[in-house]
Every structure is written in structure tokens, then in C-alpha cells.
Amino acid sequence: MTDPTPASIRVDERGDDLDAAKQTLATAYAGIAWAADTTDTPFSYRYAAAGDASMTLRAVQFDGRLTGEMPQGDDFVVQWITRGSGVLDVGRNEIHLTPGQPQMWPGHAFDFAFEDYDQRLVQVNRTAVDEIAAERGLAVSRTNFDHTARPDDGAMRQWRQTVQLISATTMDRNASPLLQAEMSRLAAVSLLELYPQATAEMPAELLLPQNARIRMVAEYVHAHAHLPITSTDLATLANLSLRALQVAFNRVLGMSPNAYIRSVRLSRIRQELLHADPVTTNVSDIARAWGFAHAGRFSAAYAQQYGEYPRDTLRSS
């Protein structure tokens, strides 16, 4: 269980130094290759954060241009801009932000571009969300939200009301640690209500009770396909020897664990290609992002699984 009284976080920095602003924000988000530049607007910035390790509220005001890569993190993040422009997942499944519209960050590392913007963010640690999901009887490894979905109006109203309550409590320095801890639980519940979970398509064989252990491993693959997982990792997770895991996968799914990992990653690539812009999308870039370094072998594996080459999928998107 998470610590009910984690140390509080209070940050409020502002100024007109472009390099200092970039360094402050890149450090706060463990950013990769961030770049900042000025625009026609006189430069100034402010970064504020309040909360704890389980949940933080953040605010960014940046009169300039900011680009870079956001790494895969341990938090679920819902953000919205109130001014300016922003694009998430640049060069892939681009999401152009609308002022006032909440948007969950992609669950994978992504590039971004913001300009002359004000931004609000609610960040909830994955562990806190997993605990609430487990209490609701949801498989923890399936706590993967569909960040591309647009929440319905009812869920949006509930989210805004919840954020107001969380903000008032989190910003109150006199609020008790117990009440502060409850805010992270409330934020986790709201996330589960706001965004649908992206459910993985599991082979029917995995639904049989005797295959529960292999199903657990398969769910882990679907939840962590973007990470460098190996058959040895899966064997450890299942508390099986590597040989026993390989035998079980071949018996239940007719393929090796490594082949299953590859199949899941190919399915993620297919989904990206089906929703990508054929004019601006590079198939090789998407393949490399999912761990396929050799273009020829990737194309052959994709064609074997889907009966068409990835470039054909992209053309039909």
C-alpha cells in the first residue's frame, strides 16, 4: 500500500530567464532533449506544483516556444491548456490541444511542442491508480487508459468538480495529512471514471481457468509492450523456469514468449499506422519506436501477421 502521509511538495518558481525556465521544467519532468526559444511575446515563465508523491497539481505559464521529449513515467497525467497552443505525440498520433479540454498524456514516451501557453496538470502516481483499480476488481496490469478517447460530458463535469475540490484541499497548507492523502485516492477514482481503459484482445484459450498463469503473463506483455521485456522477465513473473514458460506458451498459444511479445508490438504498430497521416508518417520511425531496428525483417514479420506490408496499411489509413 502507498504511504498515507507522504512528504508534501511545494514549488513556485518564476522569472524571465529562458535557460533557467527550460532547466526548471526539464528537471521537473525528467525531460529529454528539451529546447526553448522566444516568440513575439516578451518572455516570462512560472512553474508551480503542490501535492505529494502520490498526486500533484501543477501549473505552467510559458511565454515562448518549448519542445522536447517526455519520457515514459510513473504517473498518469491529465492536462489542459487555458491559453496558447500545444501538440502531443508530435510526428506520430498527433493530438492538438484545445483550450479548456482535458487531455491525458500518452502512456508511452512522446514528443511535444507548446507555444505561448498556460497549462494545468493533475498527475496521479500509477501505484495509487492501481490500488483503486484492484479494489474495484480490475486487473492491475490492465490499468491502461485510452488517451485518444474523448470523455463524455457527464464524466467531464465530474472531473472538473473533482479537480476543484482537490485543488482547494491541496493548496490549503492547514489541511491535515490524512485529508491530503485522500485527495490522491479521489484523483485516482476520477481518472478511472474519466477515461475508458484500453482493453487488450486476449486469445480465447487464455480465458480457461487452467491457463490463468499464462493469461497473467500475457496481460503483462500487453501492458508493458513498450518496454524492453524479455522471456526471462516473463518467466520470473510467472515463477516458472524459462523452459517451462516456453512449453506453456507453445501449448496454449502455439508460439514462443518472444513471438508473442513481437506479435503484440506488431499489433500496436498496426493501430498507429491505421490512424496515422500517410503524408507525414514514416513507417521506419514507428517500427524503431517499438523495437524493430531492421526494416526488412520488420516488414516481413508484419506481412506474415497481417497479410499486407506496413506501407499498404499506412496508405489505407
Number of C-alpha atoms within 10 A of each C-alpha: 6 12 10 14 16 16 12 16 15 16 10 12 13 16 12 14 11 20 11 14 22 20 15 16 16 18 11 11 12 16 17 15 11 18 16 19 14 16 12 8 9 10 18 17 21 18 19 16 21 20 26 21 20 27 31 25 24 20 19 20 20 26 24 21 19 21 21 18 21 22 15 14 14 12 20 22 22 19 19 20 23 15 15 18 18 24 17 22 19 17 18 20 18 17 18 15 19 16 16 13 13 21 23 23 21 20 19 15 16 19 20 20 19 22 20 22 20 21 21 18 20 25 23 26 21 19 17 23 25 20 17 17 19 13 11 11 9 13 13 20 18 18 19 21 20 16 19 16 14 16 18 10 10 10 17 18 13 13 20 13 13 16 19 11 14 24 18 11 18 28 15 12 13 9 12 13 16 11 14 25 21 17 24 26 18 19 25 26 18 20 22 18 16 24 21 17 16 15 14 14 9 12 11 9 14 18 12 9 9 10 14 13 17 22 21 16 21 23 21 17 23 21 20 17 20 19 12 10 14 12 18 16 13 22 19 13 13 17 12 15 13 17 11 13 23 18 16 19 21 13 11 16 16 13 15 18 26 15 13 18 20 20 17 19 22 25 14 18 18 19 15 19 25 17 15 22 18 17 8 9 16 16 20 18 14 18 21 13 13 18 16 18 13 11 14 11 11 20 19 14 17 21 15 11 12 13 10 13 16 23 14 13 19 21 13 12 13
